[in-house]
Amino acid sequence: MKKLSLLVGGLILSTAVMAQKPDASVHNTLEGLINWNTSSLSFTAPSLRYRYFVQDNIAVRVTLGLDNNSTTDNFFENGDGTGATGSYESKSNFLNFGIGAEYHFGGTDRLSPYAGLEIMLGSGKNTDDGANSDGTSYVADYTETSEAKASMFGVNVVAGADYYFAENFYMGLELGLAWSSFTDKEGETSVTTGGTTFKTVTAEQKSSFLSTGAVGTFRLGWRF
């Protein structure tokens, strides 16, 4: 058993010692990303990225991310938690897509620093569903449903590096500065109370902003 452990350890060590960044004959990379915002110090949904090295120092990239969030608040008829109950559920489903290119600098045998530009697109919707609740308290004989679609367009300037810790395997860090434009499209809310239904329409709204804090990404990838 001891000899087997030494053999496995030796293989891992020799693989790490021999690791170096491949040339352009190894075209493809596939990596998982964990994203965080340095301004709010919060993590966002992980994403997946594919890159194709056209040359040793030029790669095109496609990034795909799916961000689904759901929260449910429960309310009680009485302040002591007794009596009838109500609930209010909010959901957000968003699909993000990015396409761009990277220029890789000389670096070292293992380290490949790069800079790039990415165009970002996104679409999704927000929904609310209240049963005996308006989202702030318990309300008897009350229901509420709403839905509003949303879209996003943005441009992201990035800088990062790949570090090959084993043959064809790398980990990396990327920072980006992004401008984004969001559109909350026209939505509809339906409220039923006392047996009567009311419908209201929310007008379309647009907003845009420039990220003042860097958006960072931890990456783990495989080149093949």
C-alpha positions in Angstrom: 0.0 0.0 0.0 2.8 2.4 0.9 4.6 1.6 -2.4 1.3 2.3 -4.3 0.9 5.6 -2.6 4.5 6.6 -3.4 3.9 5.6 -7.1 0.7 7.6 -7.4 2.4 10.6 -5.6 5.3 10.3 -8.0 3.1 10.3 -11.0 1.2 13.4 -9.8 4.4 15.2 -9.0 6.1 14.3 -12.4 2.9 15.5 -14.2 3.0 18.8 -12.4 6.7 19.2 -13.0 6.3 18.6 -16.8 3.2 20.8 -17.1 3.5 23.7 -19.5 1.0 25.6 -21.7 0.2 23.9 -25.0 0.7 25.4 -28.4 -2.1 26.2 -30.9 -2.2 22.6 -32.1 -4.3 22.0 -28.9 -7.2 24.2 -29.9 -10.0 23.7 -27.4 -10.5 24.6 -23.8 -13.5 24.0 -21.5 -13.7 25.6 -18.1 -16.0 26.2 -15.2 -16.3 29.7 -13.7 -17.2 31.0 -10.2 -18.0 34.7 -10.4 -17.9 37.3 -7.7 -18.5 41.1 -7.4 -15.7 42.9 -5.6 -18.0 45.9 -4.8 -20.7 43.9 -3.0 -18.3 41.0 -2.1 -21.0 38.6 -3.2 -20.8 35.5 -5.4 -23.1 35.0 -8.4 -24.2 31.9 -10.3 -21.4 29.8 -11.8 -21.1 29.6 -15.6 -19.4 27.6 -18.4 -16.9 28.8 -21.0 -15.6 27.3 -24.3 -12.5 28.8 -26.0 -10.9 28.0 -29.4 -7.3 28.9 -30.0 -7.0 30.2 -33.5 -3.3 30.9 -33.0 -0.8 30.5 -30.1 -1.8 33.9 -28.8 -5.4 34.5 -30.1 -8.5 32.7 -28.8 -12.2 33.2 -29.4 -14.6 32.4 -26.5 -18.2 31.7 -25.7 -19.6 31.9 -22.2 -22.9 30.6 -21.0 -24.5 31.2 -17.6 -27.8 30.4 -16.0 -29.0 32.4 -13.0 -32.2 31.1 -11.2 -33.3 32.6 -7.9 -36.4 31.9 -5.8 -37.5 33.2 -2.4 -40.7 32.4 -0.4 -41.9 34.5 2.5 -44.5 33.1 4.9 -47.0 35.2 6.9 -49.4 34.5 9.7 -52.8 35.8 10.5 -51.8 36.6 14.1 -48.6 38.2 15.5 -47.9 35.1 17.6 -47.7 32.8 14.6 -51.2 31.3 14.9 -54.2 31.3 12.7 -54.3 31.2 8.9 -51.2 31.5 6.8 -50.2 33.2 3.6 -47.1 33.0 1.3 -45.5 35.2 -1.3 -43.0 33.7 -3.8 -40.7 35.6 -6.1 -38.7 34.0 -8.9 -36.0 35.2 -11.2 -34.8 33.2 -14.2 -32.0 34.6 -16.4 -29.9 33.2 -19.2 -26.6 35.0 -19.9 -24.5 34.6 -23.1 -21.2 36.1 -24.0 -19.0 36.0 -27.1 -15.6 37.6 -27.4 -11.8 37.2 -28.1 -8.6 37.1 -26.1 -5.0 38.1 -26.9 -2.4 36.1 -24.9 0.9 37.6 -24.1 4.3 35.8 -23.8 4.1 34.9 -20.1 6.1 31.8 -19.1 6.1 28.1 -19.8 3.1 27.7 -17.4 1.6 31.2 -17.2 -0.4 32.7 -20.0 -1.6 36.3 -19.3 -4.2 37.8 -21.6 -6.5 40.7 -22.3 -9.8 40.6 -24.2 -13.2 42.0 -25.1 -16.6 40.4 -24.7 -20.1 41.2 -25.9 -22.8 40.1 -23.4 -26.4 39.3 -24.0 -29.1 38.1 -21.6 -32.8 37.5 -21.2 -35.2 36.2 -18.6 -38.2 37.0 -16.5 -39.3 37.9 -13.0 -42.5 36.4 -11.5 -44.4 36.9 -8.2 -47.1 34.7 -6.8 -48.9 35.6 -3.6 -51.5 33.5 -1.8 -53.2 35.3 1.1 -50.4 37.7 1.1 -49.4 40.9 -0.7 -45.7 40.3 0.0 -45.7 42.4 3.2 -48.3 40.8 5.5 -51.1 38.3 5.7 -54.2 39.3 3.7 -57.3 37.0 3.7 -58.9 36.0 0.5 -56.2 37.6 -1.6 -54.2 36.3 -4.5 -51.6 38.1 -6.7 -49.6 37.1 -9.8 -47.2 39.1 -11.9 -44.8 38.5 -14.7 -42.3 40.8 -16.4 -39.6 39.9 -19.0 -36.2 41.4 -19.0 -33.2 41.7 -21.3 -29.6 42.8 -21.1 -26.8 44.0 -23.4 -23.3 44.8 -22.3 -19.6 45.1 -23.2 -16.9 43.7 -20.9 -13.2 44.5 -21.1 -11.3 41.7 -19.4 -7.8 40.8 -18.2 -6.7 37.5 -16.7 -4.2 34.6 -16.7 -4.2 30.8 -17.1 -1.8 28.8 -15.0 -1.1 25.2 -16.1 -0.6 23.2 -12.9 -0.7 19.8 -14.8 -0.5 18.7 -18.4 -3.5 20.4 -20.2 -5.1 21.5 -16.9 -5.1 25.0 -15.7 -6.6 27.4 -13.2 -7.0 31.1 -13.6 -8.3 34.4 -12.5 -10.0 37.0 -14.6 -11.1 40.6 -13.9 -13.5 42.6 -16.0 -14.9 46.1 -16.2 -18.3 46.1 -17.8 -20.9 48.5 -19.2 -24.4 47.0 -19.2 -27.9 48.1 -20.3 -31.0 46.5 -18.9 -34.6 46.6 -20.2 -37.5 45.6 -17.9 -40.2 45.0 -20.4 -43.9 45.7 -20.0 -45.4 43.5 -17.3 -48.8 42.6 -16.0 -50.0 42.2 -12.4 -53.3 40.4 -11.5 -54.8 40.9 -8.1 -57.9 39.1 -6.8 -59.5 40.3 -3.5 -63.0 40.0 -2.2 -63.9 38.0 -5.4 -63.0 40.9 -7.7 -60.0 40.8 -10.0 -57.9 43.9 -10.9 -55.2 44.0 -13.6 -52.5 46.6 -13.9 -49.8 47.1 -16.5 -46.2 48.1 -15.6 -44.5 50.3 -18.2 -41.2 49.3 -19.8 -38.2 50.7 -18.1 -34.5 51.0 -19.1 -31.3 51.5 -17.1 -27.6 51.3 -17.7 -24.5 51.4 -15.6 -20.7 51.1 -15.7 -19.3 48.7 -13.1 -17.1 50.8 -10.8 -15.8 47.7 -9.1 -14.1 44.8 -10.9 -16.2 41.7 -11.6 -13.9 38.7 -10.9 -13.9 35.1 -12.0 -12.1 32.0 -10.6 -11.6 29.5 -13.3 -10.7 25.8 -13.6 -10.2 24.4 -17.1 -9.1 21.6 -19.4 -7.4 22.1 -22.8 -7.8 19.4 -25.4 
